[in-house]
Amino acid sequence: MAATVEPEAGYVEAAGFSPDGAHLLVVREARGIGHPPRRFQMLSVQALTVEKQANAPDKLLSFKRWSAAWWRAGTLALR
């Protein structure tokens, strides 16, 4: 995958937290073969493991409920 050897080939962006602080919402985009160009993920804060993911924010209920207003207003991921 290009992003693992080319640091300029992608990004990770924080998008919010669950109300209890146990989960972090992130958006990842990386150039690579056979991978979706953008992934919306819910991570466990304790282990930093992906618990749920989708290729669009509307397909992941966590993003509808918990994404931060500052993220929605300023992110390029939704444009």
Distance bins in CASP14 RR format, pairs under 12 A and 6 or more apart:
PFRMAT RR
TARGET T0000
AUTHOR 0000-0000-0000
RMODE 2
METHOD distances of the structure
MODEL  1
1 9 0 0 0 0 1 0 0 0 0 0 0
1 10 0 0 0 0 0 1 0 0 0 0 0
1 28 0 0 0 0 0 1 0 0 0 0 0
1 30 1 0 0 1 0 0 0 0 0 0 0
1 31 1 0 0 1 0 0 0 0 0 0 0
1 32 1 0 1 0 0 0 0 0 0 0 0
1 33 1 0 0 1 0 0 0 0 0 0 0
1 34 0 0 0 0 1 0 0 0 0 0 0
1 35 1 0 0 1 0 0 0 0 0 0 0
1 37 0 0 0 0 0 1 0 0 0 0 0
2 8 0 0 0 0 1 0 0 0 0 0 0
2 9 1 0 1 0 0 0 0 0 0 0 0
2 10 0 0 0 0 1 0 0 0 0 0 0
2 29 0 0 0 0 0 1 0 0 0 0 0
2 30 1 0 0 1 0 0 0 0 0 0 0
2 31 1 0 1 0 0 0 0 0 0 0 0
2 32 1 0 1 0 0 0 0 0 0 0 0
2 33 1 0 0 1 0 0 0 0 0 0 0
2 34 0 0 0 0 0 1 0 0 0 0 0
2 35 0 0 0 0 1 0 0 0 0 0 0
2 37 0 0 0 0 0 1 0 0 0 0 0
3 9 1 0 1 0 0 0 0 0 0 0 0
3 10 1 0 1 0 0 0 0 0 0 0 0
3 11 0 0 0 0 1 0 0 0 0 0 0
3 12 0 0 0 0 1 0 0 0 0 0 0
3 28 0 0 0 0 1 0 0 0 0 0 0
3 29 0 0 0 0 1 0 0 0 0 0 0
3 30 1 1 0 0 0 0 0 0 0 0 0
3 31 1 0 0 1 0 0 0 0 0 0 0
3 32 1 0 0 1 0 0 0 0 0 0 0
3 33 0 0 0 0 0 1 0 0 0 0 0
3 35 0 0 0 0 1 0 0 0 0 0 0
3 37 0 0 0 0 0 1 0 0 0 0 0
3 39 0 0 0 0 0 1 0 0 0 0 0
4 10 0 0 0 0 0 1 0 0 0 0 0
4 30 0 0 0 0 1 0 0 0 0 0 0
4 31 0 0 0 0 0 1 0 0 0 0 0
4 32 0 0 0 0 1 0 0 0 0 0 0
4 33 0 0 0 0 0 1 0 0 0 0 0
4 35 0 0 0 0 0 1 0 0 0 0 0
5 30 0 0 0 0 0 1 0 0 0 0 0
5 31 0 0 0 0 0 1 0 0 0 0 0
5 32 0 0 0 0 0 1 0 0 0 0 0
6 30 0 0 0 0 1 0 0 0 0 0 0
6 31 1 0 0 1 0 0 0 0 0 0 0
6 32 0 0 0 0 1 0 0 0 0 0 0
7 30 0 0 0 0 0 1 0 0 0 0 0
7 31 0 0 0 0 0 1 0 0 0 0 0
8 29 0 0 0 0 0 1 0 0 0 0 0
8 30 0 0 0 0 0 1 0 0 0 0 0
8 31 0 0 0 0 1 0 0 0 0 0 0
9 28 0 0 0 0 0 1 0 0 0 0 0
9 29 0 0 0 0 1 0 0 0 0 0 0
9 30 1 0 1 0 0 0 0 0 0 0 0
9 31 1 0 1 0 0 0 0 0 0 0 0
9 32 1 0 0 1 0 0 0 0 0 0 0
9 33 0 0 0 0 0 1 0 0 0 0 0
9 35 0 0 0 0 0 1 0 0 0 0 0
9 37 0 0 0 0 0 1 0 0 0 0 0
10 27 0 0 0 0 0 1 0 0 0 0 0
10 28 1 0 0 1 0 0 0 0 0 0 0
10 29 1 0 1 0 0 0 0 0 0 0 0
10 30 1 0 1 0 0 0 0 0 0 0 0
10 31 1 0 0 1 0 0 0 0 0 0 0
10 32 0 0 0 0 1 0 0 0 0 0 0
10 35 0 0 0 0 0 1 0 0 0 0 0
10 37 0 0 0 0 1 0 0 0 0 0 0
10 38 0 0 0 0 1 0 0 0 0 0 0
10 39 0 0 0 0 0 1 0 0 0 0 0
10 76 0 0 0 0 0 1 0 0 0 0 0
10 77 0 0 0 0 0 1 0 0 0 0 0
11 26 0 0 0 0 1 0 0 0 0 0 0
11 27 1 0 0 1 0 0 0 0 0 0 0
11 28 1 0 0 1 0 0 0 0 0 0 0
11 29 1 0 1 0 0 0 0 0 0 0 0
11 30 1 0 0 1 0 0 0 0 0 0 0
11 31 0 0 0 0 0 1 0 0 0 0 0
11 37 0 0 0 0 0 1 0 0 0 0 0
11 38 0 0 0 0 1 0 0 0 0 0 0
11 39 0 0 0 0 0 1 0 0 0 0 0
11 75 0 0 0 0 0 1 0 0 0 0 0
11 76 0 0 0 0 1 0 0 0 0 0 0
11 77 0 0 0 0 1 0 0 0 0 0 0
12 24 0 0 0 0 0 1 0 0 0 0 0
12 25 0 0 0 0 0 1 0 0 0 0 0
12 26 1 0 1 0 0 0 0 0 0 0 0
12 27 1 0 0 1 0 0 0 0 0 0 0
12 28 1 0 1 0 0 0 0 0 0 0 0
12 29 0 0 0 0 1 0 0 0 0 0 0
12 30 0 0 0 0 1 0 0 0 0 0 0
12 38 0 0 0 0 0 1 0 0 0 0 0
12 39 0 0 0 0 1 0 0 0 0 0 0
12 40 0 0 0 0 0 1 0 0 0 0 0
12 41 0 0 0 0 1 0 0 0 0 0 0
12 43 0 0 0 0 0 1 0 0 0 0 0
12 48 0 0 0 0 0 1 0 0 0 0 0
12 50 0 0 0 0 0 1 0 0 0 0 0
12 77 0 0 0 0 0 1 0 0 0 0 0
13 24 0 0 0 0 0 1 0 0 0 0 0
13 25 0 0 0 0 1 0 0 0 0 0 0
13 26 1 0 0 1 0 0 0 0 0 0 0
13 27 1 0 1 0 0 0 0 0 0 0 0
13 28 1 0 0 1 0 0 0 0 0 0 0
13 29 0 0 0 0 1 0 0 0 0 0 0
13 30 0 0 0 0 0 1 0 0 0 0 0
13 38 0 0 0 0 0 1 0 0 0 0 0
13 39 0 0 0 0 0 1 0 0 0 0 0
13 40 0 0 0 0 1 0 0 0 0 0 0
13 41 0 0 0 0 0 1 0 0 0 0 0
13 57 0 0 0 0 0 1 0 0 0 0 0
13 67 0 0 0 0 0 1 0 0 0 0 0
13 68 0 0 0 0 0 1 0 0 0 0 0
13 70 0 0 0 0 0 1 0 0 0 0 0
13 71 1 0 0 1 0 0 0 0 0 0 0
13 72 0 0 0 0 0 1 0 0 0 0 0
13 74 0 0 0 0 1 0 0 0 0 0 0
13 75 1 0 0 1 0 0 0 0 0 0 0
13 76 0 0 0 0 1 0 0 0 0 0 0
13 77 1 0 0 1 0 0 0 0 0 0 0
13 78 0 0 0 0 0 1 0 0 0 0 0
14 23 0 0 0 0 0 1 0 0 0 0 0
14 24 1 0 0 1 0 0 0 0 0 0 0
14 25 1 0 0 1 0 0 0 0 0 0 0
14 26 1 0 1 0 0 0 0 0 0 0 0
14 27 0 0 0 0 1 0 0 0 0 0 0
14 28 0 0 0 0 0 1 0 0 0 0 0
14 40 0 0 0 0 0 1 0 0 0 0 0
14 41 0 0 0 0 0 1 0 0 0 0 0
14 42 0 0 0 0 0 1 0 0 0 0 0
14 43 0 0 0 0 1 0 0 0 0 0 0
14 45 0 0 0 0 0 1 0 0 0 0 0
14 66 0 0 0 0 0 1 0 0 0 0 0
14 67 0 0 0 0 0 1 0 0 0 0 0
14 68 0 0 0 0 1 0 0 0 0 0 0
14 70 0 0 0 0 1 0 0 0 0 0 0
14 71 1 0 0 1 0 0 0 0 0 0 0
14 75 0 0 0 0 1 0 0 0 0 0 0
14 77 0 0 0 0 0 1 0 0 0 0 0
15 23 0 0 0 0 0 1 0 0 0 0 0
15 24 0 0 0 0 1 0 0 0 0 0 0
15 25 1 0 1 0 0 0 0 0 0 0 0
15 26 1 0 0 1 0 0 0 0 0 0 0
15 27 1 0 1 0 0 0 0 0 0 0 0
15 28 0 0 0 0 0 1 0 0 0 0 0
15 38 0 0 0 0 0 1 0 0 0 0 0
15 39 0 0 0 0 0 1 0 0 0 0 0
15 40 1 0 0 1 0 0 0 0 0 0 0
15 41 0 0 0 0 1 0 0 0 0 0 0
15 42 0 0 0 0 1 0 0 0 0 0 0
15 43 0 0 0 0 0 1 0 0 0 0 0
15 57 0 0 0 0 1 0 0 0 0 0 0
15 60 0 0 0 0 0 1 0 0 0 0 0
15 62 0 0 0 0 1 0 0 0 0 0 0
15 63 1 0 0 1 0 0 0 0 0 0 0
15 64 0 0 0 0 0 1 0 0 0 0 0
15 65 0 0 0 0 0 1 0 0 0 0 0
15 66 0 0 0 0 1 0 0 0 0 0 0
15 67 1 0 1 0 0 0 0 0 0 0 0
15 68 1 0 0 1 0 0 0 0 0 0 0
15 69 0 0 0 0 0 1 0 0 0 0 0
15 70 0 0 0 0 1 0 0 0 0 0 0
15 71 1 0 1 0 0 0 0 0 0 0 0
15 72 0 0 0 0 1 0 0 0 0 0 0
15 73 0 0 0 0 0 1 0 0 0 0 0
15 74 0 0 0 0 0 1 0 0 0 0 0
15 75 1 0 0 1 0 0 0 0 0 0 0
15 76 0 0 0 0 0 1 0 0 0 0 0
15 77 1 0 0 1 0 0 0 0 0 0 0
15 78 0 0 0 0 1 0 0 0 0 0 0
16 23 0 0 0 0 1 0 0 0 0 0 0
16 24 1 0 0 1 0 0 0 0 0 0 0
16 25 1 0 1 0 0 0 0 0 0 0 0
16 26 0 0 0 0 1 0 0 0 0 0 0
16 27 0 0 0 0 0 1 0 0 0 0 0
16 40 0 0 0 0 0 1 0 0 0 0 0
16 41 0 0 0 0 0 1 0 0 0 0 0
16 42 0 0 0 0 1 0 0 0 0 0 0
16 43 0 0 0 0 0 1 0 0 0 0 0
16 45 0 0 0 0 0 1 0 0 0 0 0
16 57 0 0 0 0 0 1 0 0 0 0 0
16 62 0 0 0 0 1 0 0 0 0 0 0
16 63 0 0 0 0 1 0 0 0 0 0 0
16 65 0 0 0 0 0 1 0 0 0 0 0
16 66 1 0 0 1 0 0 0 0 0 0 0
16 67 1 0 1 0 0 0 0 0 0 0 0
16 68 1 0 1 0 0 0 0 0 0 0 0
16 69 0 0 0 0 1 0 0 0 0 0 0
16 70 0 0 0 0 1 0 0 0 0 0 0
16 71 1 0 1 0 0 0 0 0 0 0 0
16 72 0 0 0 0 1 0 0 0 0 0 0
16 75 0 0 0 0 0 1 0 0 0 0 0
17 23 1 0 0 1 0 0 0 0 0 0 0
17 24 1 0 1 0 0 0 0 0 0 0 0
17 25 1 0 0 1 0 0 0 0 0 0 0
17 26 0 0 0 0 0 1 0 0 0 0 0
17 42 0 0 0 0 0 1 0 0 0 0 0
17 43 0 0 0 0 0 1 0 0 0 0 0
17 44 0 0 0 0 0 1 0 0 0 0 0
17 45 1 0 0 1 0 0 0 0 0 0 0
17 62 0 0 0 0 0 1 0 0 0 0 0
17 63 0 0 0 0 0 1 0 0 0 0 0
17 65 0 0 0 0 0 1 0 0 0 0 0
17 66 1 0 0 1 0 0 0 0 0 0 0
17 67 0 0 0 0 1 0 0 0 0 0 0
17 68 1 0 0 1 0 0 0 0 0 0 0
17 70 0 0 0 0 0 1 0 0 0 0 0
17 71 0 0 0 0 0 1 0 0 0 0 0
18 24 1 0 0 1 0 0 0 0 0 0 0
18 25 1 0 0 1 0 0 0 0 0 0 0
18 42 1 0 0 1 0 0 0 0 0 0 0
18 43 0 0 0 0 0 1 0 0 0 0 0
18 44 0 0 0 0 0 1 0 0 0 0 0
18 45 0 0 0 0 1 0 0 0 0 0 0
18 51 0 0 0 0 0 1 0 0 0 0 0
18 52 0 0 0 0 0 1 0 0 0 0 0
18 61 0 0 0 0 0 1 0 0 0 0 0
18 62 1 0 0 1 0 0 0 0 0 0 0
18 63 0 0 0 0 0 1 0 0 0 0 0
18 65 0 0 0 0 1 0 0 0 0 0 0
18 66 1 0 1 0 0 0 0 0 0 0 0
18 67 0 0 0 0 0 1 0 0 0 0 0
18 68 0 0 0 0 0 1 0 0 0 0 0
19 25 0 0 0 0 0 1 0 0 0 0 0
19 62 0 0 0 0 0 1 0 0 0 0 0
19 65 0 0 0 0 1 0 0 0 0 0 0
19 66 1 0 0 1 0 0 0 0 0 0 0
19 68 0 0 0 0 0 1 0 0 0 0 0
20 44 0 0 0 0 0 1 0 0 0 0 0
20 45 0 0 0 0 1 0 0 0 0 0 0
20 46 0 0 0 0 0 1 0 0 0 0 0
20 66 0 0 0 0 0 1 0 0 0 0 0
21 42 0 0 0 0 0 1 0 0 0 0 0
21 43 0 0 0 0 0 1 0 0 0 0 0
21 44 0 0 0 0 0 1 0 0 0 0 0
21 45 1 0 0 1 0 0 0 0 0 0 0
21 46 0 0 0 0 1 0 0 0 0 0 0
21 66 0 0 0 0 1 0 0 0 0 0 0
22 42 0 0 0 0 0 1 0 0 0 0 0
22 43 0 0 0 0 1 0 0 0 0 0 0
22 44 1 0 0 1 0 0 0 0 0 0 0
22 45 1 0 1 0 0 0 0 0 0 0 0
22 46 1 0 0 1 0 0 0 0 0 0 0
22 47 0 0 0 0 0 1 0 0 0 0 0
22 48 0 0 0 0 0 1 0 0 0 0 0
22 51 0 0 0 0 1 0 0 0 0 0 0
22 62 0 0 0 0 0 1 0 0 0 0 0
22 66 0 0 0 0 0 1 0 0 0 0 0
23 41 0 0 0 0 1 0 0 0 0 0 0
23 42 1 0 1 0 0 0 0 0 0 0 0
23 43 1 0 0 1 0 0 0 0 0 0 0
23 44 1 0 0 1 0 0 0 0 0 0 0
23 45 1 0 0 1 0 0 0 0 0 0 0
23 46 0 0 0 0 1 0 0 0 0 0 0
23 47 0 0 0 0 0 1 0 0 0 0 0
23 48 0 0 0 0 0 1 0 0 0 0 0
23 49 0 0 0 0 0 1 0 0 0 0 0
23 50 0 0 0 0 0 1 0 0 0 0 0
23 51 1 0 0 1 0 0 0 0 0 0 0
23 52 0 0 0 0 1 0 0 0 0 0 0
23 60 0 0 0 0 0 1 0 0 0 0 0
23 61 0 0 0 0 0 1 0 0 0 0 0
23 62 1 0 0 1 0 0 0 0 0 0 0
23 63 0 0 0 0 0 1 0 0 0 0 0
23 65 0 0 0 0 0 1 0 0 0 0 0
23 66 1 0 0 1 0 0 0 0 0 0 0
23 67 0 0 0 0 0 1 0 0 0 0 0
24 40 0 0 0 0 0 1 0 0 0 0 0
24 41 0 0 0 0 1 0 0 0 0 0 0
24 42 1 0 0 1 0 0 0 0 0 0 0
24 43 1 0 1 0 0 0 0 0 0 0 0
24 44 0 0 0 0 1 0 0 0 0 0 0
24 45 1 0 1 0 0 0 0 0 0 0 0
24 46 0 0 0 0 0 1 0 0 0 0 0
24 47 0 0 0 0 0 1 0 0 0 0 0
24 48 1 0 0 1 0 0 0 0 0 0 0
24 49 0 0 0 0 0 1 0 0 0 0 0
24 50 0 0 0 0 0 1 0 0 0 0 0
24 51 0 0 0 0 0 1 0 0 0 0 0
24 52 0 0 0 0 0 1 0 0 0 0 0
24 62 0 0 0 0 1 0 0 0 0 0 0
24 63 0 0 0 0 0 1 0 0 0 0 0
24 66 0 0 0 0 1 0 0 0 0 0 0
24 67 0 0 0 0 0 1 0 0 0 0 0
24 68 0 0 0 0 0 1 0 0 0 0 0
24 71 0 0 0 0 0 1 0 0 0 0 0
25 39 0 0 0 0 0 1 0 0 0 0 0
25 40 1 0 0 1 0 0 0 0 0 0 0
25 41 1 0 0 1 0 0 0 0 0 0 0
25 42 1 0 1 0 0 0 0 0 0 0 0
25 43 1 0 0 1 0 0 0 0 0 0 0
25 44 0 0 0 0 0 1 0 0 0 0 0
25 45 0 0 0 0 0 1 0 0 0 0 0
25 50 0 0 0 0 0 1 0 0 0 0 0
25 51 0 0 0 0 0 1 0 0 0 0 0
25 52 0 0 0 0 1 0 0 0 0 0 0
25 53 0 0 0 0 0 1 0 0 0 0 0
25 54 0 0 0 0 0 1 0 0 0 0 0
25 57 0 0 0 0 1 0 0 0 0 0 0
25 60 0 0 0 0 1 0 0 0 0 0 0
25 61 0 0 0 0 0 1 0 0 0 0 0
25 62 1 0 0 1 0 0 0 0 0 0 0
25 63 1 0 0 1 0 0 0 0 0 0 0
25 64 0 0 0 0 0 1 0 0 0 0 0
25 65 0 0 0 0 1 0 0 0 0 0 0
25 66 1 0 1 0 0 0 0 0 0 0 0
25 67 1 0 1 0 0 0 0 0 0 0 0
25 68 0 0 0 0 1 0 0 0 0 0 0
25 71 1 0 0 1 0 0 0 0 0 0 0
25 72 0 0 0 0 0 1 0 0 0 0 0
25 75 0 0 0 0 0 1 0 0 0 0 0
25 77 0 0 0 0 0 1 0 0 0 0 0
26 38 0 0 0 0 0 1 0 0 0 0 0
26 39 0 0 0 0 1 0 0 0 0 0 0
26 40 1 0 0 1 0 0 0 0 0 0 0
26 41 1 0 1 0 0 0 0 0 0 0 0
26 42 0 0 0 0 1 0 0 0 0 0 0
26 43 1 0 0 1 0 0 0 0 0 0 0
26 44 0 0 0 0 0 1 0 0 0 0 0
26 45 0 0 0 0 0 1 0 0 0 0 0
26 48 0 0 0 0 1 0 0 0 0 0 0
26 49 0 0 0 0 0 1 0 0 0 0 0
26 50 0 0 0 0 1 0 0 0 0 0 0
26 51 0 0 0 0 0 1 0 0 0 0 0
26 52 0 0 0 0 0 1 0 0 0 0 0
26 53 0 0 0 0 1 0 0 0 0 0 0
26 57 0 0 0 0 0 1 0 0 0 0 0
26 60 0 0 0 0 0 1 0 0 0 0 0
26 62 0 0 0 0 0 1 0 0 0 0 0
26 63 0 0 0 0 0 1 0 0 0 0 0
26 66 0 0 0 0 0 1 0 0 0 0 0
26 67 0 0 0 0 0 1 0 0 0 0 0
26 68 0 0 0 0 0 1 0 0 0 0 0
26 71 0 0 0 0 0 1 0 0 0 0 0
26 75 0 0 0 0 0 1 0 0 0 0 0
26 77 0 0 0 0 0 1 0 0 0 0 0
27 36 0 0 0 0 0 1 0 0 0 0 0
27 37 0 0 0 0 0 1 0 0 0 0 0
27 38 1 0 0 1 0 0 0 0 0 0 0
27 39 1 0 0 1 0 0 0 0 0 0 0
27 40 1 0 1 0 0 0 0 0 0 0 0
27 41 1 0 0 1 0 0 0 0 0 0 0
27 42 0 0 0 0 0 1 0 0 0 0 0
27 43 0 0 0 0 0 1 0 0 0 0 0
27 53 0 0 0 0 0 1 0 0 0 0 0
27 54 0 0 0 0 0 1 0 0 0 0 0
27 55 0 0 0 0 0 1 0 0 0 0 0
27 56 0 0 0 0 0 1 0 0 0 0 0
27 57 1 0 0 1 0 0 0 0 0 0 0
27 60 0 0 0 0 0 1 0 0 0 0 0
27 63 0 0 0 0 1 0 0 0 0 0 0
27 67 0 0 0 0 1 0 0 0 0 0 0
27 68 0 0 0 0 0 1 0 0 0 0 0
27 71 0 0 0 0 1 0 0 0 0 0 0
27 72 0 0 0 0 0 1 0 0 0 0 0
27 74 0 0 0 0 0 1 0 0 0 0 0
27 75 1 0 0 1 0 0 0 0 0 0 0
27 76 0 0 0 0 1 0 0 0 0 0 0
27 77 1 0 1 0 0 0 0 0 0 0 0
27 78 0 0 0 0 1 0 0 0 0 0 0
27 79 0 0 0 0 0 1 0 0 0 0 0
28 35 0 0 0 0 1 0 0 0 0 0 0
28 36 0 0 0 0 1 0 0 0 0 0 0
28 37 0 0 0 0 1 0 0 0 0 0 0
28 38 1 0 0 1 0 0 0 0 0 0 0
28 39 1 0 1 0 0 0 0 0 0 0 0
28 40 0 0 0 0 1 0 0 0 0 0 0
28 41 1 0 0 1 0 0 0 0 0 0 0
28 42 0 0 0 0 0 1 0 0 0 0 0
28 43 0 0 0 0 0 1 0 0 0 0 0
28 50 0 0 0 0 1 0 0 0 0 0 0
28 53 0 0 0 0 1 0 0 0 0 0 0
28 54 0 0 0 0 0 1 0 0 0 0 0
28 55 0 0 0 0 0 1 0 0 0 0 0
28 77 0 0 0 0 1 0 0 0 0 0 0
29 35 0 0 0 0 1 0 0 0 0 0 0
29 36 0 0 0 0 1 0 0 0 0 0 0
29 37 1 0 1 0 0 0 0 0 0 0 0
29 38 1 0 1 0 0 0 0 0 0 0 0
29 39 1 0 0 1 0 0 0 0 0 0 0
29 40 0 0 0 0 0 1 0 0 0 0 0
29 41 0 0 0 0 0 1 0 0 0 0 0
29 55 0 0 0 0 0 1 0 0 0 0 0
29 75 0 0 0 0 0 1 0 0 0 0 0
29 76 0 0 0 0 1 0 0 0 0 0 0
29 77 1 0 0 1 0 0 0 0 0 0 0
30 36 0 0 0 0 1 0 0 0 0 0 0
30 37 1 0 0 1 0 0 0 0 0 0 0
30 38 0 0 0 0 1 0 0 0 0 0 0
30 39 0 0 0 0 1 0 0 0 0 0 0
31 37 1 0 0 1 0 0 0 0 0 0 0
31 38 0 0 0 0 0 1 0 0 0 0 0
32 38 0 0 0 0 0 1 0 0 0 0 0
32 39 0 0 0 0 0 1 0 0 0 0 0
35 53 0 0 0 0 0 1 0 0 0 0 0
35 55 0 0 0 0 1 0 0 0 0 0 0
36 53 0 0 0 0 1 0 0 0 0 0 0
36 54 0 0 0 0 1 0 0 0 0 0 0
36 55 1 0 1 0 0 0 0 0 0 0 0
36 56 0 0 0 0 1 0 0 0 0 0 0
36 59 0 0 0 0 0 1 0 0 0 0 0
37 55 0 0 0 0 1 0 0 0 0 0 0
37 56 0 0 0 0 0 1 0 0 0 0 0
37 77 0 0 0 0 0 1 0 0 0 0 0
38 53 0 0 0 0 0 1 0 0 0 0 0
38 54 0 0 0 0 1 0 0 0 0 0 0
38 55 1 0 0 1 0 0 0 0 0 0 0
38 56 0 0 0 0 1 0 0 0 0 0 0
38 57 0 0 0 0 1 0 0 0 0 0 0
38 59 0 0 0 0 0 1 0 0 0 0 0
38 60 0 0 0 0 0 1 0 0 0 0 0
38 75 0 0 0 0 0 1 0 0 0 0 0
38 76 0 0 0 0 0 1 0 0 0 0 0
38 77 1 0 0 1 0 0 0 0 0 0 0
38 78 0 0 0 0 0 1 0 0 0 0 0
38 79 0 0 0 0 0 1 0 0 0 0 0
39 50 0 0 0 0 1 0 0 0 0 0 0
39 52 0 0 0 0 0 1 0 0 0 0 0
39 53 1 0 1 0 0 0 0 0 0 0 0
39 54 1 0 0 1 0 0 0 0 0 0 0
39 55 1 0 0 1 0 0 0 0 0 0 0
39 56 0 0 0 0 1 0 0 0 0 0 0
39 57 0 0 0 0 0 1 0 0 0 0 0
39 59 0 0 0 0 0 1 0 0 0 0 0
39 60 0 0 0 0 1 0 0 0 0 0 0
39 63 0 0 0 0 0 1 0 0 0 0 0
39 77 0 0 0 0 1 0 0 0 0 0 0
40 50 0 0 0 0 0 1 0 0 0 0 0
40 52 0 0 0 0 1 0 0 0 0 0 0
40 53 1 0 0 1 0 0 0 0 0 0 0
40 54 1 0 1 0 0 0 0 0 0 0 0
40 55 1 0 0 1 0 0 0 0 0 0 0
40 56 1 0 0 1 0 0 0 0 0 0 0
40 57 1 0 1 0 0 0 0 0 0 0 0
40 58 0 0 0 0 1 0 0 0 0 0 0
40 59 1 0 0 1 0 0 0 0 0 0 0
40 60 1 0 1 0 0 0 0 0 0 0 0
40 61 0 0 0 0 0 1 0 0 0 0 0
40 62 0 0 0 0 1 0 0 0 0 0 0
40 63 1 0 1 0 0 0 0 0 0 0 0
40 64 0 0 0 0 0 1 0 0 0 0 0
40 66 0 0 0 0 0 1 0 0 0 0 0
40 67 0 0 0 0 1 0 0 0 0 0 0
40 71 0 0 0 0 0 1 0 0 0 0 0
40 75 0 0 0 0 0 1 0 0 0 0 0
40 77 1 0 0 1 0 0 0 0 0 0 0
40 78 0 0 0 0 1 0 0 0 0 0 0
41 48 0 0 0 0 0 1 0 0 0 0 0
41 49 0 0 0 0 1 0 0 0 0 0 0
41 50 1 0 1 0 0 0 0 0 0 0 0
41 51 0 0 0 0 1 0 0 0 0 0 0
41 52 1 0 0 1 0 0 0 0 0 0 0
41 53 1 0 1 0 0 0 0 0 0 0 0
41 54 0 0 0 0 1 0 0 0 0 0 0
41 55 0 0 0 0 0 1 0 0 0 0 0
41 57 0 0 0 0 0 1 0 0 0 0 0
41 59 0 0 0 0 0 1 0 0 0 0 0
41 60 1 0 0 1 0 0 0 0 0 0 0
41 62 0 0 0 0 1 0 0 0 0 0 0
41 63 0 0 0 0 1 0 0 0 0 0 0
41 67 0 0 0 0 0 1 0 0 0 0 0
41 77 0 0 0 0 0 1 0 0 0 0 0
42 48 0 0 0 0 0 1 0 0 0 0 0
42 49 0 0 0 0 0 1 0 0 0 0 0
42 50 1 0 0 1 0 0 0 0 0 0 0
42 51 1 0 1 0 0 0 0 0 0 0 0
42 52 1 0 1 0 0 0 0 0 0 0 0
42 53 1 0 0 1 0 0 0 0 0 0 0
42 54 0 0 0 0 1 0 0 0 0 0 0
42 57 0 0 0 0 0 1 0 0 0 0 0
42 59 0 0 0 0 0 1 0 0 0 0 0
42 60 1 0 0 1 0 0 0 0 0 0 0
42 61 0 0 0 0 1 0 0 0 0 0 0
42 62 1 0 1 0 0 0 0 0 0 0 0
42 63 0 0 0 0 1 0 0 0 0 0 0
42 64 0 0 0 0 0 1 0 0 0 0 0
42 65 0 0 0 0 0 1 0 0 0 0 0
42 66 0 0 0 0 1 0 0 0 0 0 0
42 67 0 0 0 0 0 1 0 0 0 0 0
43 49 1 0 0 1 0 0 0 0 0 0 0
43 50 1 0 1 0 0 0 0 0 0 0 0
43 51 1 0 0 1 0 0 0 0 0 0 0
43 52 0 0 0 0 1 0 0 0 0 0 0
43 53 0 0 0 0 1 0 0 0 0 0 0
43 60 0 0 0 0 0 1 0 0 0 0 0
43 62 0 0 0 0 0 1 0 0 0 0 0
44 50 0 0 0 0 1 0 0 0 0 0 0
44 51 1 0 1 0 0 0 0 0 0 0 0
44 52 0 0 0 0 0 1 0 0 0 0 0
44 62 0 0 0 0 0 1 0 0 0 0 0
45 51 0 0 0 0 0 1 0 0 0 0 0
50 60 0 0 0 0 0 1 0 0 0 0 0
50 62 0 0 0 0 0 1 0 0 0 0 0
51 60 0 0 0 0 0 1 0 0 0 0 0
51 62 0 0 0 0 1 0 0 0 0 0 0
52 59 0 0 0 0 1 0 0 0 0 0 0
52 60 1 0 0 1 0 0 0 0 0 0 0
52 61 0 0 0 0 1 0 0 0 0 0 0
52 62 1 0 0 1 0 0 0 0 0 0 0
52 63 0 0 0 0 1 0 0 0 0 0 0
52 66 0 0 0 0 0 1 0 0 0 0 0
53 59 0 0 0 0 1 0 0 0 0 0 0
53 60 1 0 0 1 0 0 0 0 0 0 0
53 62 0 0 0 0 1 0 0 0 0 0 0
53 63 0 0 0 0 0 1 0 0 0 0 0
54 60 1 0 1 0 0 0 0 0 0 0 0
54 61 0 0 0 0 1 0 0 0 0 0 0
54 62 0 0 0 0 1 0 0 0 0 0 0
54 63 0 0 0 0 1 0 0 0 0 0 0
54 64 0 0 0 0 0 1 0 0 0 0 0
55 63 0 0 0 0 0 1 0 0 0 0 0
55 77 0 0 0 0 0 1 0 0 0 0 0
56 63 0 0 0 0 1 0 0 0 0 0 0
56 64 0 0 0 0 0 1 0 0 0 0 0
56 77 0 0 0 0 0 1 0 0 0 0 0
56 78 0 0 0 0 1 0 0 0 0 0 0
57 63 1 1 0 0 0 0 0 0 0 0 0
57 64 1 0 0 1 0 0 0 0 0 0 0
57 65 0 0 0 0 0 1 0 0 0 0 0
57 66 0 0 0 0 0 1 0 0 0 0 0
57 67 1 0 0 1 0 0 0 0 0 0 0
57 71 0 0 0 0 0 1 0 0 0 0 0
57 72 0 0 0 0 1 0 0 0 0 0 0
57 75 0 0 0 0 1 0 0 0 0 0 0
57 77 1 0 0 1 0 0 0 0 0 0 0
57 78 1 0 0 1 0 0 0 0 0 0 0
57 79 0 0 0 0 0 1 0 0 0 0 0
58 64 1 0 0 1 0 0 0 0 0 0 0
58 65 0 0 0 0 0 1 0 0 0 0 0
58 67 0 0 0 0 0 1 0 0 0 0 0
58 78 0 0 0 0 1 0 0 0 0 0 0
60 66 0 0 0 0 1 0 0 0 0 0 0
60 67 0 0 0 0 1 0 0 0 0 0 0
61 67 0 0 0 0 0 1 0 0 0 0 0
62 68 0 0 0 0 0 1 0 0 0 0 0
63 71 0 0 0 0 1 0 0 0 0 0 0
63 72 0 0 0 0 1 0 0 0 0 0 0
63 75 0 0 0 0 0 1 0 0 0 0 0
63 77 0 0 0 0 0 1 0 0 0 0 0
63 78 0 0 0 0 1 0 0 0 0 0 0
64 72 0 0 0 0 0 1 0 0 0 0 0
66 72 0 0 0 0 0 1 0 0 0 0 0
67 73 0 0 0 0 0 1 0 0 0 0 0
67 74 0 0 0 0 0 1 0 0 0 0 0
67 75 0 0 0 0 1 0 0 0 0 0 0
67 77 0 0 0 0 0 1 0 0 0 0 0
67 78 0 0 0 0 1 0 0 0 0 0 0
68 74 0 0 0 0 1 0 0 0 0 0 0
68 75 0 0 0 0 1 0 0 0 0 0 0
69 75 0 0 0 0 0 1 0 0 0 0 0
71 77 0 0 0 0 1 0 0 0 0 0 0
71 78 0 0 0 0 1 0 0 0 0 0 0
72 78 1 0 0 1 0 0 0 0 0 0 0
72 79 0 0 0 0 0 1 0 0 0 0 0
73 79 0 0 0 0 0 1 0 0 0 0 0
END
